[in-house]
């Protein structure tokens, strides 16, 4: 029986913070580590984080699961477009310089590891589901455990998996996900109105700079490490007892401070 589920928030290339967090937690052979997604982009060492997590999955005695975040999904589309739609890939790279830089640094094993990530992870013993984004208000059913390895993007979309990857705010009228830019004061953050129909949701995607955010039926564990906040892990014991471990995002905090100092000089 799994001793603990260790669920880690958005890492975003913060390899030093991830190392410090894992050193503080000390996973054992009976544990399962689940990343909520967005291992890459924004931070200083995206390829290093991917390599660290992959090697941990390959060599450690505990299980390692990666839930695909919207940033991994963006890179997956870019890699596919390099082969099937190079003009589109060129436009993507022109608009986001990290795409090509990170892709160049990833080895074949790293790419295969990212491609094996899942869109959600269920913990039935604790009536919990881990997703990257959130649950749309108009989502009537949640997919059962499925083998995503052979699924196309259109099949994922048909099951609504693209929505749980990106949902933040939802329409007050329809419950469907909306862009932040299209949000009105009446449109709620999804977790504020989620009724627990699929169990307790543990998610990232939305950075909460004041620490872990608890909702009636959801917990947000992206605490903004890449923005100078913290990198957080939620630990669920076999008994169901929950706790949190965090380390400060020191590196990026120092970089942002230096950047703003230069701008104001």
C-alpha positions as CSV (number, residue, x, y, z in Angstrom):
1,X,0.0,0.0,0.0
2,X,1.3,3.5,-0.9
3,X,2.5,5.2,2.2
4,X,2.1,8.8,0.9
5,X,1.0,10.7,-2.2
6,X,3.4,13.6,-2.7
7,X,1.8,16.2,-5.1
8,X,4.2,18.9,-6.3
9,X,3.0,22.3,-7.7
10,X,4.2,24.1,-10.8
11,X,8.0,23.9,-11.0
12,X,8.5,26.1,-14.1
13,X,12.2,25.3,-14.5
14,X,13.2,25.9,-10.9
15,X,15.6,23.0,-10.5
16,X,17.4,24.2,-7.4
17,X,14.1,24.6,-5.6
18,X,12.8,21.2,-6.7
19,X,16.0,19.6,-5.4
20,X,15.6,21.4,-2.0
21,X,11.9,20.4,-1.8
22,X,12.7,16.7,-2.4
23,X,15.6,16.8,0.0
24,X,13.2,18.0,2.7
25,X,10.5,15.5,1.9
26,X,12.8,12.4,1.6
27,X,10.5,10.1,-0.5
28,X,10.5,6.4,0.3
29,X,9.9,3.4,-1.8
30,X,6.3,3.2,-0.8
31,X,5.5,6.8,-1.9
32,X,4.0,8.1,-5.2
33,X,5.1,11.5,-6.4
34,X,2.7,13.4,-8.7
35,X,3.6,16.6,-10.5
36,X,0.6,18.8,-11.4
37,X,2.3,20.0,-14.6
38,X,4.2,23.0,-16.0
39,X,7.6,21.6,-15.3
40,X,8.9,23.9,-18.1
41,X,9.1,27.5,-19.2
42,X,9.6,30.8,-17.4
43,X,12.3,29.6,-15.0
44,X,16.1,29.2,-15.5
45,X,16.5,25.5,-16.0
46,X,13.5,23.8,-17.7
47,X,15.5,21.1,-19.4
48,X,17.3,20.3,-16.1
49,X,13.9,19.9,-14.4
50,X,12.7,17.5,-17.0
51,X,15.9,15.5,-16.8
52,X,15.8,15.4,-13.0
53,X,12.2,14.2,-13.0
54,X,12.8,11.6,-15.7
55,X,15.9,10.2,-14.0
56,X,14.0,10.1,-10.8
57,X,11.2,8.1,-12.5
58,X,13.8,5.7,-14.1
59,X,16.0,5.1,-11.1
60,X,14.0,5.6,-7.9
61,X,12.1,2.9,-6.1
62,X,9.0,5.1,-5.8
63,X,6.5,5.9,-8.5
64,X,6.6,9.2,-10.4
65,X,3.6,10.6,-12.3
66,X,3.6,13.8,-14.4
67,X,0.3,15.4,-15.2
68,X,0.7,17.4,-18.4
69,X,0.4,21.2,-17.9
70,X,-0.6,23.7,-20.6
71,X,3.1,24.5,-21.1
72,X,4.0,20.9,-21.8
73,X,1.0,20.7,-24.2
74,X,2.3,23.8,-26.0
75,X,5.7,22.2,-26.4
76,X,4.1,19.0,-27.6
77,X,2.3,20.9,-30.3
78,X,5.5,22.7,-31.3
79,X,7.4,19.4,-31.6
80,X,4.7,17.9,-33.7
81,X,4.5,21.0,-35.9
82,X,8.3,20.9,-36.5
83,X,7.6,17.7,-38.5
84,X,4.1,18.2,-40.0
85,X,3.7,22.0,-40.1
86,X,7.1,23.6,-40.1
87,X,5.7,27.1,-41.0
88,X,3.4,27.0,-38.0
89,X,6.3,25.9,-35.8
90,X,8.3,28.8,-37.1
91,X,5.6,31.2,-36.1
92,X,5.3,29.6,-32.7
93,X,9.0,29.9,-32.2
94,X,9.0,33.6,-33.3
95,X,6.3,34.4,-30.8
96,X,7.8,32.3,-27.9
97,X,11.6,32.0,-27.9
98,X,11.6,29.4,-25.1
99,X,10.0,26.8,-27.4
100,X,13.1,26.3,-29.6
101,X,15.6,26.9,-26.9
102,X,14.2,24.2,-24.6
103,X,13.5,21.8,-27.4
104,X,17.1,22.0,-28.4
105,X,18.2,21.1,-24.9
106,X,15.9,18.1,-24.5
107,X,17.3,14.7,-25.4
108,X,15.2,11.9,-27.0
109,X,14.6,10.3,-23.6
110,X,13.4,13.6,-22.2
111,X,10.9,14.1,-25.0
112,X,9.6,10.5,-24.7
113,X,9.2,11.0,-21.0
114,X,7.2,14.2,-21.5
115,X,5.1,12.5,-24.2
116,X,4.1,9.8,-21.6
117,X,2.5,12.3,-19.2
118,X,-1.2,12.1,-18.4
119,X,-4.0,14.7,-18.3
120,X,-5.2,13.7,-14.8
121,X,-4.4,11.3,-12.0
122,X,-7.0,9.8,-9.6
123,X,-6.4,8.8,-6.0
124,X,-9.5,6.7,-5.3
125,X,-8.7,6.0,-1.7
126,X,-8.9,9.7,-0.9
127,X,-11.6,10.6,-3.5
128,X,-9.2,13.0,-5.1
129,X,-8.3,13.9,-8.7
130,X,-5.1,15.8,-9.7
131,X,-5.4,18.0,-12.8
132,X,-3.4,20.9,-14.0
133,X,-6.1,23.5,-14.4
134,X,-9.6,23.0,-13.1
135,X,-13.1,21.7,-13.6
136,X,-15.5,23.6,-15.9
137,X,-18.9,24.3,-14.4
138,X,-20.6,22.7,-17.3
139,X,-18.7,19.4,-17.1
140,X,-21.2,16.7,-16.4
141,X,-19.0,13.6,-16.2
142,X,-15.3,12.9,-15.7
143,X,-13.5,10.4,-17.8
144,X,-12.7,7.0,-16.2
145,X,-9.0,6.0,-15.9
146,X,-7.9,5.6,-19.5
147,X,-4.8,4.8,-21.6
148,X,-3.9,8.2,-23.1
149,X,-0.7,7.0,-24.8
150,X,-2.5,6.2,-28.1
151,X,-5.0,9.1,-28.0
152,X,-5.1,11.9,-30.5
153,X,-5.6,15.5,-29.6
154,X,-9.1,15.4,-31.0
155,X,-9.9,12.4,-28.8
156,X,-8.6,14.2,-25.7
157,X,-10.7,17.2,-26.7
158,X,-13.8,15.0,-27.1
159,X,-13.4,13.8,-23.5
160,X,-13.0,17.4,-22.3
161,X,-9.4,16.7,-21.2
162,X,-8.2,19.9,-22.8
163,X,-10.5,21.9,-20.6
164,X,-9.3,20.5,-17.3
165,X,-5.8,21.4,-18.4
166,X,-6.5,25.1,-18.8
167,X,-9.6,26.1,-16.9
168,X,-9.3,29.1,-14.6
169,X,-12.4,31.4,-14.8
170,X,-15.8,30.1,-16.0
171,X,-18.8,31.9,-17.4
172,X,-21.4,32.7,-14.8
173,X,-24.1,32.0,-17.4
174,X,-22.9,28.7,-19.0
175,X,-20.1,27.4,-16.7
176,X,-17.8,27.0,-19.7
177,X,-14.2,28.1,-19.4
178,X,-13.3,31.6,-20.5
179,X,-10.2,33.6,-21.1
180,X,-9.0,35.8,-18.4
181,X,-9.2,38.7,-20.8
182,X,-12.9,38.0,-21.4
183,X,-13.7,37.6,-17.7
184,X,-16.3,39.9,-16.2
185,X,-16.8,40.6,-12.5
186,X,-19.7,38.2,-12.5
187,X,-17.6,35.3,-13.8
188,X,-16.1,33.2,-10.9
189,X,-12.9,31.3,-10.5
190,X,-13.8,27.7,-11.1
191,X,-12.9,26.4,-7.6
192,X,-15.0,29.0,-5.9
193,X,-18.2,27.4,-7.3
194,X,-17.1,23.8,-7.9
195,X,-19.5,21.5,-6.0
196,X,-17.4,18.5,-5.5
197,X,-19.2,16.3,-8.0
198,X,-16.0,14.5,-9.0
199,X,-14.3,14.5,-5.6
200,X,-11.6,16.8,-4.2
201,X,-9.5,18.4,-7.0
202,X,-5.9,19.2,-6.4
203,X,-4.6,21.6,-9.0
204,X,-1.9,24.0,-10.2
205,X,-2.0,26.5,-13.1
206,X,-3.2,29.5,-11.0
207,X,-0.4,30.9,-8.9
208,X,-1.4,31.9,-5.3
209,X,1.3,34.1,-4.0
210,X,0.0,34.1,-0.4
211,X,0.4,30.3,-0.1
212,X,-1.7,27.2,-0.6
213,X,-5.3,28.1,-1.5
214,X,-8.0,25.9,0.1
215,X,-11.5,25.8,-1.4
216,X,-14.5,23.7,-0.2
217,X,-13.8,20.9,-2.7
218,X,-10.4,21.8,-4.2
219,X,-6.8,22.8,-3.2
220,X,-4.5,25.0,-5.3
221,X,-0.8,24.2,-4.8
222,X,0.9,26.5,-7.3
223,X,2.4,29.0,-4.9
224,X,4.3,31.0,-7.5
225,X,7.9,29.7,-7.1
226,X,8.9,31.2,-10.5
227,X,7.5,34.5,-9.5
228,X,9.5,34.7,-6.3
229,X,6.9,32.8,-4.2
230,X,7.3,29.2,-3.0
231,X,7.5,25.7,-4.5
232,X,5.0,23.6,-2.6
233,X,4.2,19.9,-2.1
234,X,1.0,18.6,-0.7
235,X,1.4,15.3,1.2
236,X,-1.5,12.9,1.7
237,X,-0.8,10.2,4.2
238,X,-2.3,6.7,3.8
239,X,-4.7,7.8,6.6
240,X,-5.9,10.7,4.5
241,X,-4.2,13.3,6.7
242,X,-2.8,16.2,4.7
243,X,0.2,18.5,5.2
244,X,2.2,20.9,3.1
245,X,6.0,21.4,2.6
246,X,7.3,24.5,0.8
247,X,10.7,26.0,-0.1
248,X,11.2,29.6,-1.2
249,X,11.7,30.6,-4.8
250,X,15.0,32.3,-3.9
251,X,16.7,32.3,-7.3
252,X,13.9,34.0,-9.2
253,X,13.1,36.4,-6.4
254,X,16.7,37.6,-6.6
255,X,16.5,37.9,-10.4
256,X,13.3,39.9,-10.3
257,X,14.6,42.2,-7.6
258,X,17.8,42.8,-9.7
259,X,15.7,43.4,-12.8
260,X,13.5,46.0,-11.1
261,X,16.6,47.7,-9.5
262,X,18.1,48.1,-13.0
263,X,14.9,49.5,-14.4
264,X,14.6,52.1,-11.6
265,X,18.3,53.1,-11.7
